[in-house]
Amino acid sequence: MKTIFSSLLKWYFRTGNFSQEVANLEPKIVAATLQIYKQIQEDLRPTPLKSHYTFNLRDVSKIICGICLCTKKEVPNSDVATRLWAHEITRVLGDRLINDEDRMWMMNAVKDAVRAPFGSNFDILFKHLDNDKNGKIETLDEYRALNFGDIFTTFGMQERPYEEIMDAQKLQMAADDALNQYNNNTDKPMNLVMFAFAIEHLLRIGRILKQPGGHAMLVGVGGSGRQSLTRLASKITDFEIFQIEIKKVYRMIEFREDIKTLLRSCGGKGAQTTFIFTDNSIKEEAFLEDINNILNTGEVPNIFPPDEKAEV
């Protein structure tokens, strides 16, 4: 594992012309990632209430891929690189945790890793998050303000730098502006209040969309804004929206036709697309098997008969 991920980071830092200060962090980033990966497997095991606490090598690769979203312009020094690493590991592993006790475990694990192997002082490195000005980052409310994203880039721009967000007021204004732009360009405007948690979720969804084959399961009560934030995040990143329409008669045949349309658009035309699939769309359990295949391999086996495959 160490050899694989070290090679990936070395290559990225070298080809991206990162400063030597940042490039020298490569072994520390890999060591710290594997350290927390092993710790979380030992300390936060799956239980009936936490059956999704299963962590594997895909998670490690997502952390490394998250770091590779930035260019040398957004990561000028080792301090920003260390905060980027902390952000990515919190997004990939920490966002899966369901209570404050486990989230505090995550924060403490990051704190330990920043001390060793990074050799930095956690409270100094994250001093901009210190709300009560006591010189320590010791609450989840403070730590959750650690964010990276591309929300400051206007719609339609091809280059969307993934940068550290230091100014909460500027972030609020950018989120409100994005919502206004969305509403001005749609026939179905969304009446949303962009409060702090909503903006954080917007950034999280946007980060996932930036990654190849990125996908997420959004859990929450009805009306909590899961679909709305996904639509807004998709618009910000210039993704098209695809969602199946449930009719009176909607069976496996109709579902497969919709999936064919989606695959032709994504694979054939290269259209970057967000597929929104809600729990109300599961008319047959067999739908989930196709969804699972798309998530794992990017295709549904034998969905196209030979004549259609030749056409594609």
C-alpha positions as CSV (number, residue, x, y, z in Angstrom):
1,M,0.0,0.0,0.0
2,K,2.8,2.4,1.0
3,T,4.6,1.8,-2.3
4,I,1.4,2.3,-4.4
5,F,0.2,5.5,-2.8
6,S,3.7,7.0,-2.5
7,S,4.3,6.5,-6.2
8,L,1.0,8.2,-7.0
9,L,1.7,11.3,-4.9
10,K,5.4,11.5,-6.0
11,W,4.3,11.5,-9.6
12,Y,1.5,14.1,-9.0
13,F,3.8,16.5,-7.1
14,R,6.5,16.1,-9.7
15,T,4.4,16.6,-12.8
16,G,2.4,19.4,-11.1
17,N,5.7,21.3,-10.3
18,F,4.8,21.6,-6.6
19,S,7.3,23.3,-4.3
20,Q,10.0,21.1,-2.7
21,E,8.5,21.9,0.7
22,V,5.1,20.3,-0.4
23,A,6.8,17.4,-2.2
24,N,8.7,16.5,0.9
25,L,5.5,15.9,2.7
26,E,4.7,12.9,0.5
27,P,5.9,10.1,2.9
28,K,4.3,11.9,5.8
29,I,0.9,12.1,4.0
30,V,1.0,8.4,3.1
31,A,2.1,7.3,6.6
32,A,-0.5,9.5,8.4
33,T,-3.3,8.2,6.1
34,L,-2.4,4.6,6.7
35,Q,-2.0,5.2,10.4
36,I,-5.6,6.6,10.7
37,Y,-6.9,3.9,8.3
38,K,-5.6,1.2,10.6
39,Q,-6.8,2.9,13.7
40,I,-10.4,3.4,12.5
41,Q,-10.6,-0.2,11.5
42,E,-9.6,-1.2,15.1
43,D,-11.4,1.4,17.1
44,L,-14.7,1.9,15.2
45,R,-15.9,-1.5,14.2
46,P,-19.3,-2.1,12.6
47,T,-22.2,-2.8,14.9
48,P,-26.0,-3.2,14.2
49,L,-26.3,0.6,14.6
50,K,-23.2,1.3,12.6
51,S,-23.3,-1.4,10.0
52,H,-21.8,1.0,7.4
53,Y,-18.6,1.4,9.4
54,T,-16.7,-0.7,6.9
55,F,-13.4,0.9,5.6
56,N,-11.3,-0.5,2.8
57,L,-8.5,0.5,0.3
58,R,-11.0,2.5,-1.8
59,D,-11.2,5.0,1.0
60,V,-7.4,5.4,1.1
61,S,-7.4,6.0,-2.7
62,K,-10.2,8.6,-2.3
63,I,-8.1,10.5,0.2
64,I,-5.1,10.5,-2.1
65,C,-7.3,11.5,-5.1
66,G,-8.8,14.3,-3.0
67,I,-5.3,15.7,-2.4
68,C,-4.7,15.5,-6.2
69,L,-7.7,17.8,-6.8
70,C,-5.4,20.8,-5.9
71,T,-2.7,22.3,-8.0
72,K,0.5,24.0,-6.8
73,K,-1.3,27.4,-6.9
74,E,-3.8,26.3,-4.2
75,V,-1.1,24.5,-2.1
76,P,1.8,27.0,-1.8
77,N,3.3,25.5,1.3
78,S,3.4,22.6,3.7
79,D,0.9,24.1,6.1
80,V,-1.9,24.3,3.5
81,A,-0.9,20.8,2.3
82,T,-1.3,19.4,5.8
83,R,-4.7,21.1,6.2
84,L,-5.7,19.7,2.8
85,W,-4.8,16.2,4.0
86,A,-6.8,16.7,7.2
87,H,-9.8,17.9,5.2
88,E,-9.7,15.0,2.8
89,I,-9.4,12.3,5.5
90,T,-12.2,13.9,7.4
91,R,-14.4,14.0,4.3
92,V,-13.8,10.4,3.3
93,L,-13.8,8.7,6.7
94,G,-15.3,11.3,9.1
95,D,-18.4,12.1,7.1
96,R,-19.5,8.5,7.5
97,L,-19.6,8.7,11.3
98,I,-23.0,9.1,13.0
99,N,-22.5,10.7,16.4
100,D,-20.3,13.4,18.1
101,E,-18.4,10.8,20.1
102,D,-17.1,9.2,16.9
103,R,-16.5,12.5,15.2
104,M,-14.4,13.6,18.2
105,W,-12.4,10.4,17.9
106,M,-11.8,11.4,14.3
107,M,-10.6,14.9,15.3
108,N,-8.3,13.5,17.9
109,A,-6.9,11.0,15.4
110,V,-6.1,13.8,13.0
111,K,-4.6,15.8,15.9
112,D,-2.3,12.9,16.7
113,A,-1.3,12.4,13.1
114,V,-0.5,16.2,12.7
115,R,1.8,15.9,15.7
116,A,3.5,12.7,14.3
117,P,4.3,11.9,11.5
118,F,3.8,15.5,10.3
119,G,5.6,17.1,13.2
120,S,3.4,20.1,13.4
121,N,1.3,21.8,16.2
122,F,-2.4,21.2,15.6
123,D,-3.6,24.3,17.4
124,I,-1.2,26.6,15.6
125,L,-1.8,25.0,12.2
126,F,-5.6,25.4,12.6
127,K,-5.6,28.7,14.5
128,H,-7.9,30.4,12.0
129,L,-10.6,28.0,13.2
130,D,-10.3,29.1,16.9
131,N,-13.7,30.8,17.5
132,D,-13.3,31.4,21.3
133,K,-9.7,32.6,20.9
134,N,-8.4,30.4,23.7
135,G,-5.5,29.1,21.6
136,K,-6.9,25.6,21.2
137,I,-9.0,23.8,18.6
138,E,-11.0,21.5,20.9
139,T,-14.6,21.5,19.7
140,L,-16.3,19.9,16.7
141,D,-17.9,23.3,15.8
142,E,-14.5,24.8,15.4
143,Y,-13.0,21.8,13.5
144,R,-16.0,21.5,11.1
145,A,-15.1,25.0,9.7
146,L,-12.2,23.3,7.9
147,N,-13.3,23.4,4.2
148,F,-11.9,23.2,0.7
149,G,-14.0,23.8,-2.4
150,D,-14.5,25.5,-5.8
151,I,-17.6,27.5,-4.9
152,F,-15.8,30.8,-5.5
153,T,-15.5,30.1,-9.2
154,T,-18.4,31.4,-11.3
155,F,-20.7,29.0,-13.3
156,G,-19.4,27.8,-16.7
157,M,-15.7,28.2,-16.0
158,Q,-13.6,25.2,-17.2
159,E,-10.9,25.6,-14.6
160,R,-12.3,25.4,-11.1
161,P,-9.6,25.6,-8.5
162,Y,-10.1,23.5,-5.4
163,E,-9.0,25.9,-2.7
164,E,-9.0,26.4,1.0
165,I,-11.9,28.4,2.3
166,M,-10.7,30.7,5.1
167,D,-13.5,33.4,5.2
168,A,-16.9,32.2,6.4
169,Q,-18.6,35.5,5.3
170,K,-17.2,35.2,1.8
171,L,-18.4,31.6,1.7
172,Q,-21.9,32.6,2.7
173,M,-22.0,35.2,-0.1
174,A,-20.7,32.7,-2.7
175,A,-23.4,30.2,-1.7
176,D,-26.1,32.8,-1.9
177,D,-24.8,34.0,-5.3
178,A,-24.7,30.4,-6.6
179,L,-28.3,29.8,-5.5
180,N,-29.4,33.1,-7.2
181,Q,-27.7,32.1,-10.4
182,Y,-29.3,28.7,-10.3
183,N,-32.8,30.2,-9.8
184,N,-32.3,32.7,-12.6
185,N,-31.5,29.9,-15.1
186,T,-34.2,27.4,-14.3
187,D,-38.0,27.1,-14.6
188,K,-38.1,25.4,-11.2
189,P,-36.4,27.8,-8.7
190,M,-35.5,26.6,-5.2
191,N,-36.5,28.6,-2.2
192,L,-33.6,27.7,0.1
193,V,-32.0,29.2,3.1
194,M,-28.2,28.7,2.9
195,F,-27.3,28.3,6.5
196,A,-23.9,26.9,7.7
197,F,-24.8,23.2,7.6
198,A,-26.4,23.4,4.2
199,I,-23.3,25.2,2.8
200,E,-21.1,22.5,4.3
201,H,-23.1,19.7,2.7
202,L,-23.1,21.7,-0.6
203,L,-19.3,21.7,-0.5
204,R,-19.2,18.0,0.3
205,I,-21.4,17.0,-2.6
206,G,-19.4,19.3,-4.9
207,R,-16.2,17.6,-3.8
208,I,-17.6,14.2,-4.6
209,L,-18.7,15.3,-8.0
210,K,-15.2,16.5,-8.8
211,Q,-13.8,13.0,-8.4
212,P,-14.0,10.4,-11.2
213,G,-17.0,8.2,-10.6
214,G,-17.8,10.0,-7.4
215,H,-20.9,8.9,-5.6
216,A,-22.6,9.3,-2.3
217,M,-25.6,8.2,-0.3
218,L,-27.4,11.1,1.3
219,V,-29.2,10.2,4.5
220,G,-31.8,12.4,6.1
221,V,-35.5,13.0,6.7
222,G,-37.8,14.0,3.8
223,G,-37.6,17.7,3.0
224,S,-34.1,18.2,4.5
225,G,-32.7,19.4,1.2
226,R,-30.8,16.4,-0.1
227,Q,-32.0,16.7,-3.7
228,S,-32.0,20.5,-3.7
229,L,-28.3,20.7,-2.6
230,T,-27.4,18.0,-5.1
231,R,-29.0,20.0,-7.9
232,L,-27.3,23.1,-6.8
233,A,-23.9,21.4,-6.5
234,S,-24.3,19.8,-9.9
235,K,-25.1,23.2,-11.5
236,I,-22.0,24.8,-9.8
237,T,-19.8,22.0,-11.3
238,D,-21.6,22.2,-14.7
239,F,-23.1,18.7,-14.5
240,E,-26.4,17.7,-16.1
241,I,-29.1,16.2,-13.9
242,F,-30.7,12.8,-14.7
243,Q,-33.6,11.5,-12.7
244,I,-36.0,8.7,-13.6
245,E,-39.7,9.6,-13.7
246,I,-41.9,7.1,-11.9
247,K,-45.1,6.4,-13.9
248,K,-48.1,4.4,-13.0
249,V,-46.6,1.4,-14.7
250,Y,-42.8,1.4,-14.2
251,R,-41.1,-2.0,-14.1
252,M,-37.7,-3.4,-14.9
253,I,-38.1,-2.9,-18.6
254,E,-38.8,0.8,-18.3
255,F,-36.0,1.2,-15.8
256,R,-33.5,-0.5,-18.1
257,E,-34.5,1.8,-20.9
258,D,-33.8,4.9,-18.7
259,I,-30.5,3.4,-17.7
260,K,-29.6,2.9,-21.4
261,T,-30.4,6.6,-22.0
262,L,-28.2,7.6,-19.1
263,L,-25.3,5.4,-20.2
264,R,-25.5,6.6,-23.9
265,S,-25.4,10.2,-22.6
266,C,-22.5,9.7,-20.2
267,G,-20.4,7.2,-22.2
268,G,-21.4,8.0,-25.7
269,K,-21.6,11.8,-25.6
270,G,-19.3,12.3,-22.6
271,A,-21.9,14.4,-20.8
272,Q,-20.9,14.9,-17.2
273,T,-24.1,13.9,-15.4
274,T,-25.4,13.6,-11.9
275,F,-27.8,10.6,-11.5
276,I,-30.2,11.3,-8.6
277,F,-31.8,8.1,-7.4
278,T,-34.2,8.4,-4.5
279,D,-35.7,5.8,-2.2
280,N,-39.1,6.5,-3.8
281,S,-37.7,5.3,-7.1
282,I,-37.1,1.7,-5.9
283,K,-40.2,0.1,-7.3
284,E,-38.4,-3.3,-7.6
285,E,-35.5,-4.5,-5.5
286,A,-33.8,-5.6,-8.7
287,F,-33.3,-1.9,-9.5
288,L,-30.6,-1.8,-6.8
289,E,-28.6,-4.6,-8.5
290,D,-28.2,-2.4,-11.6
291,I,-27.3,0.6,-9.4
292,N,-24.7,-1.4,-7.6
293,N,-23.2,-2.5,-10.9
294,I,-22.9,1.1,-12.1
295,L,-21.2,2.1,-8.9
296,N,-18.7,-0.7,-8.9
297,T,-17.9,-1.1,-12.6
298,G,-19.6,1.8,-14.4
299,E,-21.8,-0.5,-16.5
300,V,-24.7,-2.9,-16.3
301,P,-23.8,-6.4,-17.7
302,N,-25.7,-7.3,-20.9
303,I,-28.0,-4.3,-20.8
304,F,-27.4,-3.6,-24.6
305,P,-28.4,-6.4,-27.0
306,P,-25.9,-7.1,-29.8
307,D,-27.7,-4.8,-32.4
308,E,-27.8,-1.9,-30.0
309,K,-24.2,-2.4,-28.8
310,A,-23.1,-2.2,-32.5
311,E,-24.9,1.0,-32.9
312,V,-23.3,2.4,-29.7
